[in-house]
Amino acid sequence: MRASGRPHRGPALNSAFLAAVVLLAAAVPAAGQWRLFESEFDEEKKPWAEIEARLPGAPRPENLIPFEAAPAKSHRFYIDAPSLSVSEDGVVRYTMVVKAAGGATNVTFEGIRCQTREHKLYAGGRGDGGWTRARAPQWRRVEPKELNRHHSVLYTDFFCPERHVRMVTAKQILAALRQSGGNLR
């Protein structure tokens, strides 16, 4: 016993204590790595969440970029450049203007989700430049059609190369639309 009244601890006890500290220090980073490893799997299980879409301003004629989507040039299709965005949720949102041969114009705010090849209508344009929200907006499959194939053309040729939107920015999409000049097909 020491003069302080505590028993003398020999080198074996100090070595055991040191070994325990070393083991604990090694286990902490391993436990952190395990949590990281597990969270990668949990990431796949999390359901996709759409961000809230904000309605853009009314399209202006000088900002409309044409693209060809109708086999018989009965309709002319345009994307409003300032409204086009590629969001963190993987959705390309845009305002589309369709001018029919008879003179009618249809304005819609829409989104295309590349990962699932789906399309959603958010709102329709009004004559006063405002918007009317879609009554029951829901995601619908983008189907390759002979008529009304504008969504399929946007999906395949501009928005979703190889179904991966993250590879494409709004700037790249706008450049491709401008380059096509409405003469894609």
C-alpha positions, 0 to 999 in steps of 0.5 A, a space after each residue: 500500500 502507498 502512503 496515500 492509503 490507496 493500493 499500488 496498481 501494478 503494470 498489468 492493471 495499467 496495461 489493461 486500462 491502456 488496452 481498453 482505451 485503445 479498443 474504445 478509440 478504435 470502436 468509435 470511428 467504426 461505429 460512426 462508419 456503420 451508421 453512415 453505411 446504414 444511412 446509405 441504405 436508408 436513403 434508398 428507402 425514403 420516399 420521394 418528396 416533391 418540392 412545392 412548385 411556384 407559379 412563374 410570371 406570365 410568358 412574354 413573346 420575346 422569351 418563347 423558344 419554339 420546339 417541334 412536336 407535331 407531325 403535321 405542323 397544325 400546332 406550334 409549341 414553345 417553352 417560356 425560357 425564364 420559367 424553365 427550372 431543374 429542381 432538387 427533386 429531379 423535376 424539370 418545370 416549365 411554362 409551355 405555350 401551344 398556338 393552334 393553327 386556328 389562332 387559339 393559344 393555350 398556356 400551361 405550367 407543367 413538370 416532367 419527372 425524368 426518373 419515372 417518365 411522368 408529367 404533371 400539369 400544375 396550372 393553366 394560364 388565364 387571359 389576364 396573365 394569371 394562373 388557375 391551379 389544376 383541380 387534381 394535379 397528378 403524375 401521369 406517364 409520358 407516353 410516346 404518341 403520334 398525336 400530342 407527343 410534345 411531352 414525349 419530345 421534351 422528355 426524350 430530346 431535351 429534358 431527360 437524356 438517359 432518364 437522368 435530369 441531374 446531368 442536365 441544367 436549365 442552361 443546357 436545356 435552353 441551349 438545346 431548345 435554341 439550337 433545335 430552333 423548332 426544326 427538330 424533326 
